Amino acid sequence: MTEKIPKSLEEIPAEVIETDLLIVGGGNAGCFAAIEAKTKNPSLRVTIMEKAHISRSGATAAGMDAINTYLRTDKGETPEGLVKWSRAQVGGGPIREDLALSNAKILNETVDMLEEWGLPFLKDEEGHKQLRGRFDVSIHGEQLKPIMAEKAMEMGAQVFNRVAATNLLMDGDRCVGAIGFGVRDEKFYVFRAKATIVSTGGACGIYKSPTTDYSSAHHQTWMSPFNVGTGYAMGIRGGAEMSSLEQRWVATRTKDFSGPVDTLSVAFGCMIINAKGEKVMQVRYADVGGDKAARFYRLTAPMTEWLEGRGPTYIDTTVLTPEAAHELKEDLLNERPSFVLFLASRGHDITKEPVEIYGSDPYIVGGHTGSGYWVDINRMTAVPGLFAAGETAGGNPNKFVGGCGAEGRLAARGALEYLEKVKLPPLDTKQVEKEKERVFAPLLRGPEYDGVTGIEMEERMQRLMDEYAGGIHQFYRMNEERLDHALKNLKMLKDQTKYLYAKDLHGLMNVHEVIDRLDVAEVLVHHLKYRKETRWPGWQTRMDYPEIDPKLDCFVESSRDPKSGEIKMFTRPYEQIIPGDRTKP
């Protein structure tokens, strides 16, 4: 079937949907938000806008082999203990301890809900959920996302699949919904809502991937390549306050594939070694805790070995017995089955040859770090009526699957309390028409237009960020002059977005994805520039400021003026509510 390309805005149908609660992004946090809202008030109109299809969307789309945060209370674990561990994992913070504690208090209840809905958990001899690390519990998680999606729909949430969000719908400085377009039906969608939760996941594809081959594998990354930072970008354009974007997430992954490493190291005890066979964490990082070193050291240490002439680096799987190797591959089939095929294609016997590892490109992902929206205890952002959950909400690192689900529930509770007090204003038709024109302009330029494609601009942005804003090919290092160069050229790229064009609806989606990534990239570089210290090596390494500056023991914040586009940088103080040494779990 040939896709009909409209020749004017008048040919593009529009649909206005009115709801009580709009959830933008139907991933893990979005599904839990919908379920919680319908549980609290079954008569509530709950609507999910999803770019893909809810049954297989988001970061958990392909499945998982573990839930990385769960409290085994029979072993003495407490919510306060989880907060202390999370705080130590990011080198003592800063983290929002109030958010982390409220999340931890409903964490087990949230994870147990998955088991009630049919997700298989492995059990130990006493019938408890089987641990594979201090807070990790093992699952057979290939059906994790379909299970969550089915429950959200069963509860009565109305789902609009294949609708890409483009901007918030505003009433002055208040959010009253969101706008998007159908990537299959060519419709323009306007969702009017008393409260809106953004749960679109993190931002991938801002930097060039170490495995990128633009001819065949444009988005061969560890993180979900479809999570492009749209949730952040909409808030940035709407004047929301963003927090800690400079605390990027950098992962160590199997080289040439971006396969999982934690399964090998945490669950099966395989050590990181260098080309000389040295156990990297014990030899060079013993002073920061050996194998229990702060997460950014454990994740970026292999790249330091490369930089200093001791690469390649590996995860030493040769310590595994044949039985353990077989069990490992079974676990991988629950999360990254193609990795097993990758090893098989190379004839790789992991009991005889270690698996090579390498760093990933950096991501902005608030489920792992503290980056995202600044939110209050009810998960409302600085924009009234706009809430954030999961990877979009900042301040609370190490949430992972269980914590993002818990945060979805907390955001729903906050949104329900808020929407009881407000009424929807009349629809601002001028705002809607302006957004419709912006959204479809690249498509209406026509197939014969000689402009810039989304993929061309994305490649330029990724290379720029990689070389000047601390990407993998620069070993995550940056300085003031490089960051200034990045800002100068990002401004140029943003100005050139007026030349972007699309030949079809899929291309139009790609165009808006790169526009969103550019908005996130610009704010990110301002954050990296403002933090004149090195607080998280690898995640945030300043060559010109290699030490920690005690004066910057705080949150770095930003907000962009919706009219002028000017980005304001400022700080918020760190507030410790859990006593103890912040660097120790």
N, C-alpha and C positions, 0 to 999 in steps of 0.2 A: 504494500500500500504506500503510495507516494504522499508525503506530508505536504499539506497545503500551507503555503507561507502567506500570511496576511500582507496586504499592501498598505493598510492604514490602520490607525487605532480604532476606528469605528467598526472594523471587521472583527475585532477581538472581543468576544463575549466576556462579561463581567458577572461575578456572583458575589453577593453580600451575605455573609452568615453571621447571625447574632447568637452569642453564647454567654454563659456565665464565666466559665474558666477555659481559657485557651492555653494549650500546651504546645509549644513550638519544638518539635523533635520528639519522636516516639521511641527513643532508645530505652536503656535500662531505667534511668531516673525519670524519664517521661512516662513510662508505663506505670511505675510505682506511684507517681504523682496522681495519675488518673485513677488508679485503683483506690488510693487513699481518699481522694475527693468523693468518689462515688460511694465508698464505704461510710464516710461521715454524713453524706447527704445524697441518698439515692435519686432524689428528684432534681439534683443539680444538672444543668446542661454542661457537659464536659466535652471539649473538642480537641482532637490531636491533629496538628498539621505536620505531615511527615514527608520529607523529600524523596525517600525511597519507598519501600513497602515495610510496614511495621513488623511483619513476621521475621524479617531478616535484615534489620537495619541497626546502625550504630556500632559501637566498639565491640559489642558481644555477639555480633551477627553470626560469626563462624563458630561460636561456642567457646568454652573455657574448660580448663582441667582442674581449676581450684577457685574457691572463694577466698581471697587473700586477707580478709579481715573477719574474724569471728572470735568471740571470747569463750574459751573453755573455763567456765566458772569453777568446775570441779578441780581444776589445776590452779585455782587462785587468781585467775585473770579478772581484772576489773575495768570499767570504763576509764577510770583515772590512769590505770597502767597503760592502756592503749594510747592515751593522749601523750603520756611521757615518752613512750616508744616512738610515736610519730614525730614528736618534737626533736628527739635525738637523731632520728633518721635524716632530718634536714639540718643537721649540725647545730641544733639548739634553737632553731627558729630564725626569724619570727614566724609563729603560726597563731591563728585565731583559736585560742584554747577554749573560748566559750562555744564556738561552733563545733569544734572537735568533740567536746564533752557531750553536748546535746545529741550529736550524731551517735556517739558510742553507746549512749544509754538505750537507744532503740535498735541497735545494730543486730543483736541476736534475734530479736523478734522479727526483724525484716528478713534475715537469712532463713529463718525457720519457715517463713511464709512460702519461700521457694520450694522447700521440701514438701509442704502441705499440698502444693499445686502439682507435684509429681516429679520434681527434679531429683535424680538419684544421687545420694551422698554416700561415700564410702564410710564404713563404721569400723571402730576398733573392737577388740574382744569384749569390752564392757558395754558396747552399744552406743558409745559416744561418736560424734563426728570425728573422722580420722584426721589427725594433724599431719601436715608435712613440713611445718615450720611453726614458730611460736603462735602465729595468728592465722595460718593458712589451713583450710580444710579442703580435702580432695573431693571432687565430684566427677560424675560422668556428664559433662556439660554440653554435649553437641546440640541439645534441644533447649538450651537455656533461654535464648531469645524468643523462640516460638511459644514457650510456656508463659513468659511474661506478657507477650502480646495477646495471646489467647485470653488470659485472665482480664486484661484491660478491656477487651472487646466484650467479654462475657458480662462485665460489670456495667456495660452500657455506654462506654465512651464512644463518641462519634469520630471516626477516623477518616481523614482526607489523605490518602496515599498519593505519591507522585506530585506533591505540591511543594515547590521550593520557596522558602521564605526569603524576602528581599529587604524588608524594613519594618520597623515598628509603626503602628498607627498611633498618633499622638493627639492629645487634647491639651495644648499648651505644653507644660512640662510633665504631664501625666500620660502614662501608657494606657491605651484603651483598645489594644488588640495588635494585630500584625497583618502584613500584606504579602502576597506571593503570587506565583503563577504555576499553572499546571504544565508539567514537562511532557505530558502525553496528550492532554485535551485542549491545549492552547487557550485556556481560560485565565482570566485575571481574577484572583481571589482576594476579598476583603473580609477579614475576620474581626468582628466587633466583640470585645470581651470586657467584663468588669475587672478581671484580673488575668494576667498573662504570666506563664512560667516559661522561661527559656531553658531548654535542656538539649541543646543541639550537639553536645560533645565538644571536644577540643579543636585545636587548629593544627592540621597536618599539611605538608606541602609548601610551607613558607620558605623552607630551606631546601637546597639540592640534596637528594639522597645519595649515599655512597654507592648504592646499587643501581642508580638511574642509568638507563639506556633509553633515550627518548624515542628510538626507533621501535622498541618492543616492550619496554616495561617502565612507562612514565611514572607510575606511582608504586614502585616496589619499595614499600616502607614497612616499618613495624606497626605503626598506628593505623587505624582505619583511614584509608585514603579519601573517604567520602566526607569525613569530618574536617571541614575547611575553615572553621572559625566564624561562620555566619552569625552564630549567636553572639559572639563577642562584637563583631563588626556592627550589627544592628544597634547594640547598646552604645558603642563608641559614637556612632553617628547621632544617636539620640541624647547624648550628653551624660551618659552614665559614668560613674566612677569605677575605674579599673584598678586592680590591686596586684602587685607582685608579679607582673608579666615577665620581669627579668629572671625570675626563678624558673627557667626553662626545664623541660624534661629531656634528658639525654640518656638513652638506654644502650647497654651492650647487647648485641644480637649476633647470631651466627652470620659469618661473612658470606656475601653473595646471595643471601636469601632473606635476611632479617627474621630469622626464626627465633623462637623463645630460648632464653638462657636460664632464667630463674628455675624452670622445671628441672634442669640438669643440676644446678648448683644448690638450690634450697631443698628440693625433694630428694635428690639422689647424692648429695654431698660431693659433687665433682668440683675440683678447685681450678682457679684461673692460673695458668702457667704461661711463661714466655718462651721464646725460641731456645733458651738455654735450659729449660726444664725447671726454672725456679718458680716456687709458689709465690706469686706476685704480692698477694695481700699480706702474707706473713713476712716476706723479705723487706718490703719497702713501706708498708702501711701499718705495721704492728703498733705504732704509737697512736693510731686513731682507732684501735680496736680489733686488729687482725681481721678475721672473717666477719666480724660484726661491725666493721667500719661504717662510718656514715655513708649513706646510700650513694651520694655523688662520687665519693672516692672509689667505691666498689664498681661503679658503672663506668667511670672514665679512666681508671688505672690502666686498662689494656692499651688505651691510646697513648698514654705517657710512655709505656714500654716501646711502642712503635716510634714515637718521636725521639726517644733517647737511644735508639739503635738496638733494642732487644726484641723487636718483633720478628716474625708474626707472633700473635698471642692466641691462646687456645683455652678451651674448657676441657679439662683432662678426664675424658670418659673411659680411659683405659683401665681405670680402677674398678669398673663395673664387671660383675660376673655376667655370663651369657643370660642368666635368668633375669638379672636386674636390667640388662639392656633391653630384653623383650618387654618387661614391664614398663620401661621408659617409653618405648615406642607406642605401646598401648595408650599411655597417658597423652602423648602427643597427638594421637588420632582424635582426641576430644577437643583439641584447641587448634592445632595447625597440622592437619593431616598431610598437606602438600609437602611439609618438611620431611616427613618419612619418605615420600617419593623422591625428594631431592637427594637425600642420602643414598637411596637405592640406585638412583640414576648414575651416581658416581662410584658405585660399588664400595661404599664406605662402611667398613666394619668398625663401629665406635668402640669396641672393646680392644681393638688393636691400634687405632689411630685417633688422636684427640680431634675435637671439632674446632675449627678455626673461628675466632670471634673478632668483632670489630665494633666501632661505635656507630650509632644511628645519627640521622639528622636530628636537630633539636625540634621539640614540639612544645606547644602551649597547651597544657592539659591539666586542668585543676583537679582531676581525680587522683593525680599522682603528686603534683606539687601544689603550691599555694596560689597559683596564678588564676585570675578570673575576675568576676565582678566583686566589688566590695558590697557585702550584704549585712543586714542586721540579723538578730537572732532568729527572726521569722523568715529569713532568706529573701527579704525584699531588698532590691538594689536601691541606689540613690535616686532612681526614677520611680516615683510613686506608681503603684499598680503593676510594676515589673518585678518578677521574682526570678531567681536563678537556682538551678539544682544540677547536681552531678558535676561534670567537668567544667561547666561554665561558671560555677560558683567558686570564688577564691577564698584563700585564708585557711583552708582545711585540707592539708595534703594527706596522702596515703589513705584515701577513702576506698578506692578500688570498687569492685562490683557491689559488695555488700553495703559499703558506706554511701555510694552514689544512690543506691536504692533507698536507703534510709533518708538521705537528704531530699529525694523526691517526695517522700511522705511528709517531711517537715515543711517543705516549700508549699505543699498542698494545704497543710493546716494553716500556714500563714496567709495564703491566698484566700482561703475560705473566710477567715476572720476579716480580712480587708474588704472583700467584695460585698459583704453584708452591709457595709456602710456607704456604698457608692451607687450612683446611677450612671447609665451610659448617656453621654451627650449626643446631640444630633451628629450625623455623619458629616465630616468635613470633606465635601466633594472636591474642593480645590486641591487639597492635599492628596486625595486619591487620584485625581487626574494627573497631577504632576508626577506621582510615582509610577503610574501606568505608562506615561510617556518615557520616563527614565528607564524602566524595565525593558520595554520592547524596542527602544531606539536601535540597539545593535542588530536586531532582526529586521527592522523596517528599512535599514540601509540597503538591503537587497543583496542577492548572491553575487552580483557583478561588482560590488563595492570593493575597491582596492585599499583595504585598511590593514588592521592588525588583528590576528586571531587570538583567542584566549590562550591557546597553548604557547604561542610565541611570546606573549607578555609574561606568562607564568614562568617560562624558562629564563627569561631575563631577570625576573624578580628573584628566582631561586638562586641563580648564579651570583647576583648582587649580594643577597643576604649571606650566602655561603662564604664569599670572599671578604666581606667587609663587616659583617655583624656576627662573627664567631661561629661559622659552620664547621662541619666535620672535616673538610679539606684544609682548614686552617687550625685543626686540632682544638677547635672551640675557643681560640684566643682572639682578643680584640683590643683596640686602644681607641683613644678619643678621636684621632684623625680618621681612622677607618669608619667609625660610627658617624662622624660628620659627613663623610663621603657617601655613606649609605643613605642618610637622610636627604642629601642633595639629589641623589639619583632616584630615590623613591618619590620625591616630589615631582620629578620629571615624568616618571612612569604614571603617576596618578593623573597628571595633566593629559597624558596621552590616552587615557581610557576613553576619551571621546572619539577615538578612531577605532575602537573595538567593533567587530561585527560578527554576526552569527549566521550560518546558513540554515539552521534548523533549531528546534526547541532544545535539543541536547546541547548544541553549541551555545545557545543562549544561557543555559544553566552554567556551562563552563566559564562564560564571560563574567557572570555575576559572582562565581566562585573566586575568580582571580581578583576582582574588585574588592571583595570581602577580605581576601588574604592581604592585599595591599594596605587596607585600612588597619588591619591587625599588625602588620609588619612595621608600619610607621610608628604606632604607639609603643610597640615592643622595643624598637631602637631607642626611643626616648627614655624608656625605663632602663635599658642597659647603659645608656650614657649617664643617667642621673646617679646610678649606684657606683660611685667612684671608689671601689674596693673589690676584693675577690672574696666573697662570702661562701660561694658554692663552686669549688673548682670543677671545671668542665661544663657545668650548667651555666656558670656565669664567671668567666675568667678574664680579668682585666690585666693585660701585660704591663700597663702603666700604673696600675694600683694593685700590686700583688698581695697585699696584706688586708686583714680585716680592719675596718675603721669602726671603733666603738660608737662613734657618733651616728653611724648608720644602722644601729641595732633597732630598726623600726620598719614599718611598712612603707614602701614607695608606691605612691598613688598617682593617677592621672585622670584628667577629664578633658574632653574635646568640646569646644564651643560649637553647637549645632549650626550656627549661622556663619561664623568666621572661619571655622576649622582650626583655630588656634588650640594647641595642646598645652594644658597647664599641668605642671608637675608639683607635687607636694608630698608630705609624709604624714603618717599617723603613728602614734606611740604603740609599742608592744606592751601588752598587759598579761602578766603571768598570773594564772589563777591556780595552777597545780604546783605545789611546793616542790623544791628539789633542784638538783643540778640539771640545767636544761640540756646538757650534752650527754646525759646518761639516761638510759631507759629505765 
